[in-house]
Amino acid sequence: MLFARRRHTFTNYQDNGVKLVDPRGEMLESSWESHATVLANASSTDELISALHDLIKTAKIDLSKPARVVYARDTRPSGPALVAALEHGLTAMGAEPRNAGVIATPLLHYLVRAINTKGTKDSYGDDTEEGYYTKLSSAFNKLIVRANVFLCVPLHNPSD
């Protein structure tokens, strides 16, 4: 399973890059960049189909296994249209889509790993937003205990 997410820049709404990760929720090896570039720059349907066939052959992708894709978007106005186009493409290719909505990139990385390890001895956690925050807070609590750190939170404004 890969996930797709548009790269977000706060100053340039025209940046419509897509970020892909591997099934472990980690960044793809750099060798995949050339494949992504060819697919993204296909100027026609025929060119895209040809590029997909080349990728399937080169990467030795087993098409008999179900393709599951989890994806999310940022808050840019073009997001809903891009998601709709992605969903049409995934449906046309017979993939199992999962729209994670508008979420942060680390949460999407987590979901990919949690989904792909679900039911295995390496289960990473519950594949939900709550599962992510449970894992994050548990790790934070372990860090605080190990470091023997006490957090002090002021209950009043020091300038008063």
ChimeraX commands (.cxc) that place a marker at each C-alpha (Angstrom):
marker #1 position 0.00,0.00,0.00 radius 0.5
marker #1 position 1.20,3.44,-0.84 radius 0.5
marker #1 position -0.25,6.68,0.25 radius 0.5
marker #1 position -0.52,9.80,-1.76 radius 0.5
marker #1 position -0.55,13.28,-0.33 radius 0.5
marker #1 position -0.09,16.60,-2.03 radius 0.5
marker #1 position 2.92,18.47,-0.79 radius 0.5
marker #1 position 1.89,21.66,0.93 radius 0.5
marker #1 position 3.66,24.95,0.81 radius 0.5
marker #1 position 2.15,27.82,2.72 radius 0.5
marker #1 position 3.09,30.40,0.13 radius 0.5
marker #1 position 2.48,28.69,-3.19 radius 0.5
marker #1 position -0.92,27.15,-3.88 radius 0.5
marker #1 position 0.24,26.08,-7.34 radius 0.5
marker #1 position 2.58,23.40,-5.93 radius 0.5
marker #1 position 0.57,20.26,-6.62 radius 0.5
marker #1 position 3.28,17.74,-5.90 radius 0.5
marker #1 position 2.36,14.29,-4.64 radius 0.5
marker #1 position 4.17,12.48,-1.87 radius 0.5
marker #1 position 4.31,8.67,-1.86 radius 0.5
marker #1 position 5.45,6.30,0.85 radius 0.5
marker #1 position 6.22,2.61,0.97 radius 0.5
marker #1 position 4.06,-0.04,2.69 radius 0.5
marker #1 position 5.95,0.47,5.98 radius 0.5
marker #1 position 4.85,4.12,6.08 radius 0.5
marker #1 position 8.38,5.27,5.25 radius 0.5
marker #1 position 9.66,7.35,2.35 radius 0.5
marker #1 position 10.01,5.52,-0.95 radius 0.5
marker #1 position 13.47,4.70,-2.17 radius 0.5
marker #1 position 14.75,7.42,-4.49 radius 0.5
marker #1 position 14.66,4.99,-7.44 radius 0.5
marker #1 position 10.86,5.39,-7.47 radius 0.5
marker #1 position 11.12,9.10,-8.24 radius 0.5
marker #1 position 11.78,8.46,-11.92 radius 0.5
marker #1 position 8.64,6.30,-12.15 radius 0.5
marker #1 position 6.56,8.97,-10.39 radius 0.5
marker #1 position 7.92,11.66,-12.70 radius 0.5
marker #1 position 7.05,9.66,-15.84 radius 0.5
marker #1 position 3.52,8.99,-14.56 radius 0.5
marker #1 position 2.95,12.59,-13.46 radius 0.5
marker #1 position 4.16,13.98,-16.79 radius 0.5
marker #1 position 2.16,11.67,-19.06 radius 0.5
marker #1 position 0.46,13.96,-21.56 radius 0.5
marker #1 position -2.29,11.58,-22.66 radius 0.5
marker #1 position -4.26,8.59,-21.45 radius 0.5
marker #1 position -2.35,6.29,-23.79 radius 0.5
marker #1 position 0.98,7.60,-22.50 radius 0.5
marker #1 position -0.16,7.08,-18.90 radius 0.5
marker #1 position -1.33,3.52,-19.59 radius 0.5
marker #1 position 1.95,2.74,-21.32 radius 0.5
marker #1 position 3.91,4.16,-18.38 radius 0.5
marker #1 position 1.84,2.09,-15.95 radius 0.5
marker #1 position 2.51,-1.08,-17.96 radius 0.5
marker #1 position 6.23,-0.30,-17.97 radius 0.5
marker #1 position 6.22,0.29,-14.21 radius 0.5
marker #1 position 4.34,-2.95,-13.54 radius 0.5
marker #1 position 6.83,-4.89,-15.65 radius 0.5
marker #1 position 9.95,-3.17,-14.28 radius 0.5
marker #1 position 8.90,-3.39,-10.62 radius 0.5
marker #1 position 7.50,-6.92,-11.07 radius 0.5
marker #1 position 4.19,-5.92,-9.48 radius 0.5
marker #1 position 1.85,-8.83,-8.81 radius 0.5
marker #1 position -1.52,-7.65,-10.10 radius 0.5
marker #1 position -3.29,-10.63,-8.54 radius 0.5
marker #1 position -2.84,-9.06,-5.10 radius 0.5
marker #1 position -5.37,-6.40,-4.06 radius 0.5
marker #1 position -4.16,-2.83,-4.29 radius 0.5
marker #1 position -5.06,-0.79,-1.22 radius 0.5
marker #1 position -4.42,2.93,-1.20 radius 0.5
marker #1 position -4.90,5.32,1.70 radius 0.5
marker #1 position -4.77,9.01,0.86 radius 0.5
marker #1 position -5.39,12.40,2.38 radius 0.5
marker #1 position -5.16,16.02,1.39 radius 0.5
marker #1 position -4.32,19.43,2.75 radius 0.5
marker #1 position -6.64,22.41,3.02 radius 0.5
marker #1 position -6.06,24.01,-0.37 radius 0.5
marker #1 position -9.18,24.78,-2.41 radius 0.5
marker #1 position -8.12,22.40,-5.20 radius 0.5
marker #1 position -8.02,19.43,-2.78 radius 0.5
marker #1 position -11.55,18.09,-3.29 radius 0.5
marker #1 position -11.17,18.07,-7.09 radius 0.5
marker #1 position -7.82,16.29,-6.89 radius 0.5
marker #1 position -9.24,13.70,-4.48 radius 0.5
marker #1 position -12.20,13.11,-6.80 radius 0.5
marker #1 position -9.81,12.55,-9.74 radius 0.5
marker #1 position -7.69,10.19,-7.64 radius 0.5
marker #1 position -10.75,8.23,-6.54 radius 0.5
marker #1 position -11.95,7.85,-10.13 radius 0.5
marker #1 position -8.52,6.56,-11.13 radius 0.5
marker #1 position -8.30,4.14,-8.22 radius 0.5
marker #1 position -11.78,2.81,-8.94 radius 0.5
marker #1 position -10.95,2.39,-12.64 radius 0.5
marker #1 position -7.87,0.37,-11.69 radius 0.5
marker #1 position -9.77,-1.81,-9.21 radius 0.5
marker #1 position -7.94,-0.52,-6.13 radius 0.5
marker #1 position -9.41,-0.40,-2.62 radius 0.5
marker #1 position -9.40,3.32,-1.73 radius 0.5
marker #1 position -9.45,4.75,1.80 radius 0.5
marker #1 position -9.88,8.50,2.13 radius 0.5
marker #1 position -8.30,9.67,5.40 radius 0.5
marker #1 position -9.60,13.20,4.87 radius 0.5
marker #1 position -7.72,16.35,5.84 radius 0.5
marker #1 position -4.98,15.17,8.21 radius 0.5
marker #1 position -1.29,15.77,8.95 radius 0.5
marker #1 position 1.36,13.82,7.06 radius 0.5
marker #1 position 2.71,11.95,10.14 radius 0.5
marker #1 position -0.78,10.59,10.82 radius 0.5
marker #1 position -1.03,9.34,7.25 radius 0.5
marker #1 position 2.37,7.61,7.57 radius 0.5
marker #1 position 1.07,5.96,10.75 radius 0.5
marker #1 position -2.16,4.79,9.06 radius 0.5
marker #1 position -0.26,3.16,6.21 radius 0.5
marker #1 position 1.92,1.19,8.63 radius 0.5
marker #1 position -0.97,0.31,10.96 radius 0.5
marker #1 position -3.14,-0.94,8.09 radius 0.5
marker #1 position -0.34,-3.03,6.61 radius 0.5
marker #1 position 0.61,-4.66,9.91 radius 0.5
marker #1 position -2.93,-5.22,11.19 radius 0.5
marker #1 position -3.45,-8.80,12.34 radius 0.5
marker #1 position 0.26,-9.65,12.24 radius 0.5
marker #1 position 2.79,-10.19,15.01 radius 0.5
marker #1 position 4.23,-6.79,14.03 radius 0.5
marker #1 position 0.92,-4.94,14.51 radius 0.5
marker #1 position 1.74,-1.24,14.81 radius 0.5
marker #1 position -1.53,-0.07,16.33 radius 0.5
marker #1 position -5.17,0.71,15.65 radius 0.5
marker #1 position -5.58,2.16,12.15 radius 0.5
marker #1 position -7.49,5.23,13.29 radius 0.5
marker #1 position -6.71,8.80,14.26 radius 0.5
marker #1 position -7.32,7.82,17.89 radius 0.5
marker #1 position -4.84,4.95,17.48 radius 0.5
marker #1 position -2.23,7.44,16.28 radius 0.5
marker #1 position -2.71,9.76,19.23 radius 0.5
marker #1 position -2.70,6.82,21.65 radius 0.5
marker #1 position 0.63,5.63,20.22 radius 0.5
marker #1 position 2.06,9.16,20.23 radius 0.5
marker #1 position 1.03,9.90,23.82 radius 0.5
marker #1 position 2.26,6.51,25.01 radius 0.5
marker #1 position 5.67,7.16,23.45 radius 0.5
marker #1 position 5.77,10.62,25.00 radius 0.5
marker #1 position 4.90,9.23,28.44 radius 0.5
marker #1 position 7.64,6.58,28.17 radius 0.5
marker #1 position 10.14,9.27,27.19 radius 0.5
marker #1 position 9.21,11.43,30.17 radius 0.5
marker #1 position 9.49,8.50,32.61 radius 0.5
marker #1 position 12.84,7.35,31.19 radius 0.5
marker #1 position 14.25,10.86,31.26 radius 0.5
marker #1 position 12.88,11.38,34.77 radius 0.5
marker #1 position 11.47,14.73,33.66 radius 0.5
marker #1 position 8.73,16.61,35.41 radius 0.5
marker #1 position 6.63,19.06,33.45 radius 0.5
marker #1 position 5.57,22.27,35.12 radius 0.5
marker #1 position 2.60,24.05,33.67 radius 0.5
marker #1 position 1.97,27.57,35.00 radius 0.5
marker #1 position -1.59,28.06,36.13 radius 0.5
marker #1 position -1.43,31.83,35.95 radius 0.5
marker #1 position -0.04,34.45,33.64 radius 0.5
marker #1 position 3.44,35.39,34.95 radius 0.5
marker #1 position 2.92,39.00,33.83 radius 0.5
marker #1 position 0.02,39.44,36.31 radius 0.5
marker link #1:1,2 radius 0.2
marker link #1:2,3 radius 0.2
marker link #1:3,4 radius 0.2
marker link #1:4,5 radius 0.2
marker link #1:5,6 radius 0.2
marker link #1:6,7 radius 0.2
marker link #1:7,8 radius 0.2
marker link #1:8,9 radius 0.2
marker link #1:9,10 radius 0.2
marker link #1:10,11 radius 0.2
marker link #1:11,12 radius 0.2
marker link #1:12,13 radius 0.2
marker link #1:13,14 radius 0.2
marker link #1:14,15 radius 0.2
marker link #1:15,16 radius 0.2
marker link #1:16,17 radius 0.2
marker link #1:17,18 radius 0.2
marker link #1:18,19 radius 0.2
marker link #1:19,20 radius 0.2
marker link #1:20,21 radius 0.2
marker link #1:21,22 radius 0.2
marker link #1:22,23 radius 0.2
marker link #1:23,24 radius 0.2
marker link #1:24,25 radius 0.2
marker link #1:25,26 radius 0.2
marker link #1:26,27 radius 0.2
marker link #1:27,28 radius 0.2
marker link #1:28,29 radius 0.2
marker link #1:29,30 radius 0.2
marker link #1:30,31 radius 0.2
marker link #1:31,32 radius 0.2
marker link #1:32,33 radius 0.2
marker link #1:33,34 radius 0.2
marker link #1:34,35 radius 0.2
marker link #1:35,36 radius 0.2
marker link #1:36,37 radius 0.2
marker link #1:37,38 radius 0.2
marker link #1:38,39 radius 0.2
marker link #1:39,40 radius 0.2
marker link #1:40,41 radius 0.2
marker link #1:41,42 radius 0.2
marker link #1:42,43 radius 0.2
marker link #1:43,44 radius 0.2
marker link #1:44,45 radius 0.2
marker link #1:45,46 radius 0.2
marker link #1:46,47 radius 0.2
marker link #1:47,48 radius 0.2
marker link #1:48,49 radius 0.2
marker link #1:49,50 radius 0.2
marker link #1:50,51 radius 0.2
marker link #1:51,52 radius 0.2
marker link #1:52,53 radius 0.2
marker link #1:53,54 radius 0.2
marker link #1:54,55 radius 0.2
marker link #1:55,56 radius 0.2
marker link #1:56,57 radius 0.2
marker link #1:57,58 radius 0.2
marker link #1:58,59 radius 0.2
marker link #1:59,60 radius 0.2
marker link #1:60,61 radius 0.2
marker link #1:61,62 radius 0.2
marker link #1:62,63 radius 0.2
marker link #1:63,64 radius 0.2
marker link #1:64,65 radius 0.2
marker link #1:65,66 radius 0.2
marker link #1:66,67 radius 0.2
marker link #1:67,68 radius 0.2
marker link #1:68,69 radius 0.2
marker link #1:69,70 radius 0.2
marker link #1:70,71 radius 0.2
marker link #1:71,72 radius 0.2
marker link #1:72,73 radius 0.2
marker link #1:73,74 radius 0.2
marker link #1:74,75 radius 0.2
marker link #1:75,76 radius 0.2
marker link #1:76,77 radius 0.2
marker link #1:77,78 radius 0.2
marker link #1:78,79 radius 0.2
marker link #1:79,80 radius 0.2
marker link #1:80,81 radius 0.2
marker link #1:81,82 radius 0.2
marker link #1:82,83 radius 0.2
marker link #1:83,84 radius 0.2
marker link #1:84,85 radius 0.2
marker link #1:85,86 radius 0.2
marker link #1:86,87 radius 0.2
marker link #1:87,88 radius 0.2
marker link #1:88,89 radius 0.2
marker link #1:89,90 radius 0.2
marker link #1:90,91 radius 0.2
marker link #1:91,92 radius 0.2
marker link #1:92,93 radius 0.2
marker link #1:93,94 radius 0.2
marker link #1:94,95 radius 0.2
marker link #1:95,96 radius 0.2
marker link #1:96,97 radius 0.2
marker link #1:97,98 radius 0.2
marker link #1:98,99 radius 0.2
marker link #1:99,100 radius 0.2
marker link #1:100,101 radius 0.2
marker link #1:101,102 radius 0.2
marker link #1:102,103 radius 0.2
marker link #1:103,104 radius 0.2
marker link #1:104,105 radius 0.2
marker link #1:105,106 radius 0.2
marker link #1:106,107 radius 0.2
marker link #1:107,108 radius 0.2
marker link #1:108,109 radius 0.2
marker link #1:109,110 radius 0.2
marker link #1:110,111 radius 0.2
marker link #1:111,112 radius 0.2
marker link #1:112,113 radius 0.2
marker link #1:113,114 radius 0.2
marker link #1:114,115 radius 0.2
marker link #1:115,116 radius 0.2
marker link #1:116,117 radius 0.2
marker link #1:117,118 radius 0.2
marker link #1:118,119 radius 0.2
marker link #1:119,120 radius 0.2
marker link #1:120,121 radius 0.2
marker link #1:121,122 radius 0.2
marker link #1:122,123 radius 0.2
marker link #1:123,124 radius 0.2
marker link #1:124,125 radius 0.2
marker link #1:125,126 radius 0.2
marker link #1:126,127 radius 0.2
marker link #1:127,128 radius 0.2
marker link #1:128,129 radius 0.2
marker link #1:129,130 radius 0.2
marker link #1:130,131 radius 0.2
marker link #1:131,132 radius 0.2
marker link #1:132,133 radius 0.2
marker link #1:133,134 radius 0.2
marker link #1:134,135 radius 0.2
marker link #1:135,136 radius 0.2
marker link #1:136,137 radius 0.2
marker link #1:137,138 radius 0.2
marker link #1:138,139 radius 0.2
marker link #1:139,140 radius 0.2
marker link #1:140,141 radius 0.2
marker link #1:141,142 radius 0.2
marker link #1:142,143 radius 0.2
marker link #1:143,144 radius 0.2
marker link #1:144,145 radius 0.2
marker link #1:145,146 radius 0.2
marker link #1:146,147 radius 0.2
marker link #1:147,148 radius 0.2
marker link #1:148,149 radius 0.2
marker link #1:149,150 radius 0.2
marker link #1:150,151 radius 0.2
marker link #1:151,152 radius 0.2
marker link #1:152,153 radius 0.2
marker link #1:153,154 radius 0.2
marker link #1:154,155 radius 0.2
marker link #1:155,156 radius 0.2
marker link #1:156,157 radius 0.2
marker link #1:157,158 radius 0.2
marker link #1:158,159 radius 0.2
marker link #1:159,160 radius 0.2
view
